[in-house]
């Protein structure tokens, strides 16, 4: 099964991100937009996961939930990887990045012991909105991004960490939460 560990968003935050996507879509750039109901904060993408590892992964999430308390993060700001002048991945940002990064690092350390390699790049908390496929109308998209850099979607209460299964299909990915644990 294909899995990842994430924090799910509230419907209110997803709705505001959907409105932002509509503004960005007006550029008519060639972007594969993430379905708003599928936008989440990925803490660790696991990929193909042996079912025998599911219980040990749950144990790592349980230990994490004891170590970290629930907290709030403001969903605000826009950005792009690698940068706004050459956007490949368009994202919304989050406050309390240090705490979110500490959670990700704790997961990385525990999961490495199960054979999941650590990420090569440092973790940057973000919510992926879309992936640019080609440079068509990229200048218009860059202008709209620049006009919305101060975007705000509200406060996200980060209180639950989820193990999610992803099933790919021609219609896009379908996500199923197979385990969740509330933070202390």
Secondary structure, 3 states (H helix, E strand, C coil): CEEEEEEECCHHHHHHHHHHHHHHHCCCCCEEECCHHHCEEEEEEEEECCHHHHHHHHHHHHHHHHHCCCEEEEEEEEEEEEECCEEEEEEEEECCHHHHHHHHHHHHHHHHCCCCCCCCCCCCCCEEEEEECCCCCHHHHHHHHHHCCCCEEEEEEECEEEEEEEECCCCCCEEEEEEEEECC
